[in-house]
Amino acid sequence: MEAENSEVAALVEKITGLHAAISKLASLSPSPEVDALFTELVAACVPSSPVDVTKLGPEAQEMRQDLIRLCSAAEGLLEAHYSNMLTALDNPLDHLGRFPYFDNYINLSKLEHDLLAGHVAAPARVAFIGSGPLPFSSLFLAMYHLPDTRFDNYDRCSVANGRAMKLVGAADEGVRARMAFHTAEVADLTAELGAYDVVFLAALVGMTSEEKANTIAHLGKHMADGAVLVARSAHGARAFLYPVVELDDIGRGGFQVLAVHHPAGDEVFNSFIVARKQEHISTVGTIGCSWQHECIWTTIEGVADGEMSFK
Ligand SMILES: C[S@@+](CC[C@H](N)C(=O)[O-])C[C@H]1O[C@@H](n2cnc3c(N)ncnc32)[C@H](O)[C@@H]1O
């Protein structure tokens, strides 16, 4: 226990130092200095770690919240920079690998699809909320995993949507025709949410657990019964980079948790939760799973569909 505490203390000290350096940057736009600091931050947060951010002191909590805000702004600028760079090339889709976190999105969209496939065979309509200027998540699902699905991408930033449409405009007709973009704040979406078989909630929509909870409650109010939510979250030290979605908030939002995936290794940064909209709010609890594995949750009244699967 002693060793674990000192490991956590050393990690928090390192991240605090990186937060201080990032906070001093004149701009968060990509540059050798910005790239170096964020590469060091990701390298510090990705390895598995015993850190539990809910147990941080108030000062470290405040630092973490500000760091998530800085990471969100930097990610938006990084995606805009690469979206501009890629769409200036001939055949942009042949060069997507130039984006530094390309592999993360290739692996993440495959993981999300494979876990989703066990609960939604062939979704006709999918919404991706928080698609950004580089909509890799929905683009890779459309290109590689869901050839007949229509995707509605929502982002509150019209400039991000403009960039995204330009990039997707370079895709082949079969993909282009199935990808639509809408400028909207998630809180303003209501009846339209009832049309989707699956709704993805991007990691950076909602900066705090409270904002995430409110957004999930809003989605629960308007999504169709039986529809599936895929909410991106964070675990361990990665919770210094992204907000955490609390499983209780998924349940309170009217969803039953079907699976939780915390990626081990460094092939994917984001955790994600797959949950089904219930006609009534059921109380859910775990039948036990270790953090490296996906696990199937059960309602207290009975066993949820599907087996406990540990890889
Ligand atoms: C930078 S992108 C990152 C998405 C990432 N590429 C992915 O696939 O998860 C996050 C986007 O979420 C959008 N966003 C943040 N909060 C939002 C909200 N409340 N409603 C709609 N869009 C939002 C931002 O405008 C931003 O473009």
The ligand as a Gaussian input file, in Angstrom:
#p B3LYP/6-31G(d) Opt

LIG

0 1
 C      -12.482000      18.163000     -30.410000
 S      -13.765000      17.093000     -30.775000
 C      -13.119000      15.584000     -30.305000
 C      -13.995000      14.453000     -30.769000
 C      -13.111000      13.256000     -31.026000
 N      -12.519000      13.375000     -32.357000
 C      -13.920000      11.953000     -30.901000
 O      -14.111000      11.284000     -31.916000
 O      -14.325000      11.659000     -29.756000
 C      -14.966000      17.419000     -29.497000
 C      -16.071000      18.292000     -30.079000
 O      -17.160000      18.305000     -29.183000
 C      -17.869000      19.531000     -29.411000
 N      -18.712000      19.793000     -28.238000
 C      -18.294000      20.025000     -26.968000
 N      -19.364000      20.235000     -26.162000
 C      -20.482000      20.136000     -26.946000
 C      -21.884000      20.248000     -26.697000
 N      -22.351000      20.510000     -25.455000
 N      -22.757000      20.078000     -27.730000
 C      -22.285000      19.795000     -28.973000
 N      -20.964000      19.676000     -29.288000
 C      -20.072000      19.849000     -28.283000
 C      -16.772000      20.577000     -29.597000
 O      -17.229000      21.687000     -30.355000
 C      -15.680000      19.771000     -30.298000
 O      -15.646000      20.039000     -31.687000

